[in-house]
């Protein structure tokens, strides 16, 4: 160790030096019961990834009527939700 800072560490520090806050990701959603449309933060959604497309879904509680909503999640939805920080549960079959 020569006491010289690692260039990679310095680059990361410089890159984030002016950053004050990362914008929160919001997702547009709708309730099939009350028909309300709204935006939800990543913390309001849950993603369950199963072995098949029939067992892969996301869920949330409607902020308008309180209904528990569960909707199927295809590959693109899974990609968007995981990229946006939604908590994910991987379902495993017991065969």
C-alpha positions in Angstrom: 0.0 0.0 0.0 1.5 3.3 -1.1 -1.2 5.4 0.6 -2.4 6.6 -2.8 -6.2 6.4 -3.1 -7.6 3.8 -5.5 -8.8 5.5 -8.7 -12.0 3.4 -8.8 -13.0 4.5 -5.3 -12.2 8.1 -6.2 -14.3 7.9 -9.4 -17.3 6.6 -7.5 -17.0 9.3 -4.9 -16.7 12.0 -7.6 -19.7 10.6 -9.4 -22.0 10.8 -6.4 -20.5 14.0 -4.9 -23.2 16.3 -6.3 -26.1 13.9 -5.8 -28.4 14.9 -3.0 -31.3 12.5 -3.3 -32.5 9.8 -5.6 -36.1 10.3 -6.8 -38.5 7.8 -5.5 -39.9 5.4 -8.1 -43.7 5.4 -8.4 -45.9 2.9 -10.3 -49.3 3.7 -11.8 -52.0 1.2 -10.8 -55.7 0.7 -10.8 -58.3 -1.0 -8.7 -60.6 -3.5 -10.4 -63.2 -3.0 -7.6 -63.7 0.7 -7.3 -62.0 1.6 -10.6 -59.7 4.2 -9.0 -56.4 5.1 -10.6 -53.4 6.1 -8.5 -49.7 6.0 -8.1 -47.9 3.7 -5.6 -44.4 3.8 -4.3 -42.3 0.6 -4.4 -43.0 0.0 -0.7 -46.7 -0.4 -1.3 -46.3 -3.2 -3.8 -45.2 -6.9 -3.4 -44.0 -9.2 -6.2 -44.3 -12.9 -6.0 -42.3 -14.9 -8.6 -43.5 -18.5 -9.1 -42.4 -21.3 -11.3 -44.9 -20.4 -14.0 -46.6 -17.3 -15.4 -49.8 -18.4 -13.5 -48.0 -18.2 -10.2 -46.2 -14.9 -10.8 -48.1 -11.9 -9.7 -47.9 -8.5 -7.9 -50.2 -7.3 -5.2 -51.1 -4.1 -3.3 -53.9 -2.6 -1.3 -56.1 -0.1 -3.0 -55.6 3.3 -1.2 -59.2 4.3 -2.1 -61.3 1.3 -1.0 -58.9 -0.9 0.9 -59.3 -3.9 -1.4 -56.4 -6.4 -1.6 -55.6 -6.5 -5.3 -53.6 -9.2 -7.0 -52.6 -9.0 -10.7 -50.6 -11.2 -13.0 -47.0 -10.1 -13.7 -45.4 -11.0 -17.0 -41.7 -10.7 -17.7 -41.8 -7.0 -18.5 -43.7 -6.2 -15.3 -41.3 -8.3 -13.2 -38.4 -6.4 -14.7 -40.0 -3.0 -14.0 -41.0 -3.8 -10.5 -37.7 -5.4 -9.5 -35.8 -2.6 -11.1 -37.9 -0.1 -9.2 -37.1 -1.6 -5.8 -40.3 -3.6 -5.1 -39.8 -6.3 -2.5 -39.8 -9.7 -4.1 -40.8 -13.2 -2.8 -39.7 -16.2 -4.7 -42.2 -19.1 -4.5 -40.8 -22.6 -4.5 -42.8 -25.7 -5.3 -42.7 -28.7 -2.9 -42.6 -31.6 -5.4 
